[in-house]
Amino acid sequence: MTIANHAIRKLIDPALLEELRRAQEEFPLISMQEASKKYKVPIRTLRRWKADGKMPDRVKQPGKRYMYQKAELESCILHNRRPGRSQGL
């Protein structure tokens, strides 16, 4: 653990840290790239759905990375996928 991480842990209430851990377990996050590979949907398709407003809300992560709640993204893919394409779900 780096000195910065150690200092941050001292500043944050342990109960809050535990609540954040539980939330991560209950609502796992997945990136668009991970979803593209896992559900065999081209990244261009996911980006088009995002531009068309068909994607769920994103969660901003440190380092300019955006993630999606896995369950919401799975639902989105099932809803938007063409009939007859159900790989990976």
C-alpha positions as CSV (number, residue, x, y, z in Angstrom):
1,M,0.0,0.0,0.0
2,T,1.4,3.4,-1.0
3,I,1.8,6.2,1.5
4,A,-1.0,8.1,-0.2
5,N,-3.4,5.2,0.0
6,H,-2.6,4.7,3.7
7,A,-3.2,8.4,4.4
8,I,-6.5,8.3,2.6
9,R,-7.6,5.3,4.5
10,K,-6.9,7.1,7.8
11,L,-9.1,10.0,6.6
12,I,-12.1,8.0,5.5
13,D,-14.5,6.5,8.0
14,P,-14.1,2.7,8.1
15,A,-17.9,2.3,8.1
16,L,-18.0,4.3,4.8
17,L,-15.3,2.1,3.3
18,E,-17.3,-1.0,4.2
19,E,-20.4,0.5,2.6
20,L,-18.5,1.3,-0.6
21,R,-17.2,-2.3,-0.7
22,R,-20.7,-3.7,-0.2
23,A,-22.0,-1.4,-3.0
24,Q,-19.3,-2.7,-5.4
25,E,-20.2,-6.3,-4.7
26,E,-24.0,-5.6,-5.0
27,F,-23.7,-3.5,-8.2
28,P,-20.6,-4.7,-10.1
29,L,-19.3,-2.3,-12.8
30,I,-18.1,-3.2,-16.3
31,S,-16.5,-1.0,-19.0
32,M,-17.8,-0.7,-22.5
33,Q,-14.7,-2.6,-23.8
34,E,-15.2,-5.4,-21.3
35,A,-18.9,-5.6,-22.3
36,S,-18.0,-5.7,-26.0
37,K,-15.8,-8.7,-25.5
38,K,-18.0,-10.5,-23.0
39,Y,-21.3,-10.1,-24.9
40,K,-19.8,-10.2,-28.4
41,V,-21.3,-6.8,-29.4
42,P,-19.0,-4.6,-31.5
43,I,-17.6,-1.6,-29.7
44,R,-18.9,0.6,-32.6
45,T,-22.5,-0.7,-31.9
46,L,-22.2,0.1,-28.2
47,R,-20.9,3.6,-29.0
48,R,-23.8,4.1,-31.5
49,W,-26.3,3.0,-28.8
50,K,-24.7,5.5,-26.5
51,A,-24.9,8.3,-29.0
52,D,-28.6,7.4,-29.7
53,G,-29.3,7.5,-25.9
54,K,-30.0,3.8,-25.6
55,M,-27.3,3.1,-23.0
56,P,-27.8,3.3,-19.3
57,D,-26.2,6.0,-17.2
58,R,-22.4,5.8,-16.7
59,V,-20.5,5.9,-13.4
60,K,-17.4,8.1,-13.5
61,Q,-14.3,6.3,-12.1
62,P,-10.9,7.8,-11.2
63,G,-8.7,8.3,-14.2
64,K,-11.4,9.5,-16.6
65,R,-12.8,6.0,-16.9
66,Y,-16.5,5.5,-17.3
67,M,-18.2,2.2,-16.2
68,Y,-21.7,0.9,-16.4
69,Q,-23.6,-1.2,-13.8
70,K,-23.3,-4.7,-15.2
71,A,-27.0,-5.6,-14.7
72,E,-28.2,-2.4,-16.5
73,L,-25.8,-2.9,-19.4
74,E,-26.8,-6.6,-19.8
75,S,-30.5,-5.5,-19.9
76,C,-29.6,-2.8,-22.4
77,I,-27.8,-5.3,-24.7
78,L,-30.7,-7.8,-24.5
79,H,-33.2,-5.0,-25.3
80,N,-31.2,-3.5,-28.2
81,R,-29.7,-6.7,-29.8
82,R,-31.2,-7.9,-33.0
83,P,-33.5,-10.9,-32.8
84,G,-31.5,-14.2,-33.0
85,R,-28.4,-12.9,-31.4
86,S,-28.1,-14.0,-27.8
87,Q,-24.4,-14.9,-27.5
88,G,-22.7,-14.4,-24.1
89,L,-25.8,-13.7,-22.0
